[in-house]
């Protein structure tokens, strides 16, 4: 195993680095940690590491002093430097000492850090044996080729002359023609490290069988890419039948499935004639691979092919009605809800817009996770269910899988609500009895739903279903009925309103007239004239 030492003056950062990586799993051994450069050099007197991870700004001895001392003692040691974004200019001096990786602390995620370690580890495994101080050996390490290709993909190297010169310094032959393959794996299959290693293993095994030079490298998302190059100009890929390239991609898919149990989808970008074309070819390959959402995974997708042509269906006015879905759920309209979801996914299939599918799936997930707390009193169960939802949704690759998953999830919610309905009907009866008894007191939707131990939204919808009117409509009607009885006496209209829980005289008069068709005084006069209630109630 390659040995690692971590140098960082902040204990919490040092602890985080030590704990975020499963060192043994990725084939590395953490042999020590230090708070500054001086402590690190003392550690190295006992045992020299293969990889040094060091902060730049530290007390006693900073990172640059440490790197300078290390380079004098061990020119071949791999160095990863850590820095804050504001220290980048300071870090440039350290970079000139030939560090392997540079990471910004604030942006550093476990996956990014692990990827950096794996790159350095691979360079240790594959570095060419040469005399100490031979910079050509350093420059041609796989980690530097990968960084060069990644910069091309991101457009950081825009000039053709600059890219050709960098390729030459890295020992890469002049480029005549190439194609980029983007390999998309299901995120749920194995771990991040294992998936990358599997792809590298397969490509390496196939290298001798391929009629092209090959470079394998990850993108910022961790997905692997393979550059098939005809650097000599003798086997121009553009004049070679595309079937040959597709065949090689299909063989990679087959071997990944057979040897590692991985389901791969490969997107192939357009032809690359010079290094700077890699950016567009990468974007094309990624877009092609994403079409697995509609065409299925485990296959090769070629940019520009007929099956990948964009749909002519316009996506304008496409909108999910959250209110409509919630209303159907609360009204126990399961059949109508299923028809709505089927139609929704039918529209998505017609549009063939991957980003739109992702947006819609997220909206539907938010609706589910909003409804469940309303219909369950078990907070822990809801929390587990939410986590389960996010975990399961991350595994879905195709539109059909998304459709089936959401249909099943909403059906499960509907079944749960139907089971609850029979037991919760008594809660509505209890609520109506309470209103009839305490109508004169302050009663809100929140207070009455809490009284019967139901969530506010669920109670409101269940109340309307059982009673036939909303909670507020029912409460107001009961209050007006009581007021009508009191108006047969000599109490003033304003006092009657207060006695039934409506303390604003103007509002009481307005509500009373809205319900009965008469003002309180008109109603009282009607009763006195006719001796009975003949108002248009």
Secondary structure, 3 states (H helix, E strand, C coil): CEEEEEECCCHHHHHHHHHHCCCCCCCEEEEEEECCHHHHHHHHHHCCCCEEEEECCCCCCCHHHHHHHHHHHCCCCEEEEEECHHHHHHHHHHHCCCCCEEEEHHHCCHHHHHHHHHHHHHHHHHCCCCCCCCHHHHHCCHHHHHHHHHHHHHCCCCCHHHHHHHHHHCCCCCCCEEEEEEEEECCCCCCHHHHHHHHHHHHHHHHHHCCCEEEEEECCCCCEEEEEEECCCCCCHHHCCHHHHHHHHHHHHHHHHHHHCCCEEEEECCCECCHHHHHHHHHHHHHHHHCHHHHCCCCEEECCCHHHCCCCCCCCCCCCCHHHHHHHHHCCCHHHHHHHHHHHHHHHHHHCCHHHHHHHHHHHHHHHHHHHHHCCCCHHHHHHHHHHHHHHHHCCCCHHHHHHHHHHHHHHHHHHHHHHHHHHHHHHHHHHHHHHHHCCCCCCHHHHHHHCCCCHHHHHHHHHHHHCCCHHHHHHHHHHHHHHHHCCCCCCHHHHHHHCCCCCHHHHHHHHHHHHCCCHHHHHHHHHHHCCCCCCC
